[in-house]
Amino acid sequence: MSELFRKTRTSSYLEISDWKRKGITAGITTRKGGFSQKPYDTLNMGFHVQDDYDLVLKNYKRMENIIGIPARYWISSKQVHGTDVLEWDDSLNRDNITHPPDFELEYDGWMTNQRNVLLTGVFADCVPLFFRSEEWIALAHAGWKGTVKGMGPEVIDHFLAHHVPLEEIEVVVGPSISSRYYEVDDRVVQHIPFDMQTEDVLTRSDETHYYLDLKQLHKNLLLKKGLKEQQITLTNYCTYEDGDLFFSHRRDQGKTGRMMAFIGFK
């Protein structure tokens, strides 16, 4: 399948172009076109990485102008590598939901059926998961912990709770670290469900280490949940390898910025 994330008129983000035609703005920022200085150069969207606060605010303002949804309507939270999903609908008071840079609530998934609201999360190797149906959209953050805890299937359960037919859901697994650069040890592997420890997910590098394909693991977990192959698309972008486009926590040894993944109805 062809790459779903496409470059745009600006170098500051990639978009899921097929979803744009369906009234959805979705994508992920790059590291280009911002104001932050090294090692956060330049479009750092993470307030928690010791970057200059005012420069990060300027980066947010830039993306606010590009995306076209006011930042006061951006929904986010403190990410804790869990599987809790925040549902934002018209029963909630927007003023009680935190948005950048004020993170009080702890969630790694966000879901809404409301227009002109932007769900956002920050990433630098972890996997961004994008979900859509006719009436609902969702975004999730999952490193290896969130993945093995079932972040993807958990979001699907929220769609099903709203009576969305399983066959109506589409999922895009976004830019993240690829297996070629993601070596883990037995302490990580032991948390992966045994039936998911397949050759397309794990490649042994030595007696106690493996290369872990998080994108494929997400796909396999979603297939087990009941989705079909044609409902799941994996990007080819690797945050570690594509250093001109993306920040990478592992490549940059923790001293780096964050991209922002986002999705919203327009």
Secondary structure as UniProt FT lines:
FT   STRAND          5..7
FT   TURN            11..12
FT   STRAND          13..16
FT   HELIX           17..20
FT   TURN            21..23
FT   STRAND          24..29
FT   TURN            38..39
FT   TURN            47..48
FT   HELIX           53..67
FT   HELIX           71..73
FT   STRAND          74..75
FT   STRAND          85..88
FT   TURN            90..91
FT   HELIX           94..96
FT   TURN            100..101
FT   STRAND          109..112
FT   STRAND          118..123
FT   STRAND          127..132
FT   STRAND          137..142
FT   HELIX           144..148
FT   TURN            149..150
FT   HELIX           151..161
FT   TURN            162..163
FT   HELIX           166..168
FT   STRAND          170..173
FT   HELIX           179..181
FT   STRAND          183..185
FT   HELIX           186..189
FT   TURN            190..191
FT   HELIX           194..196
FT   TURN            199..201
FT   STRAND          202..204
FT   STRAND          209..212
FT   HELIX           214..225
FT   HELIX           229..231
FT   STRAND          232..234
FT   TURN            239..241
FT   TURN            243..245
FT   TURN            249..254
FT   STRAND          259..265
//
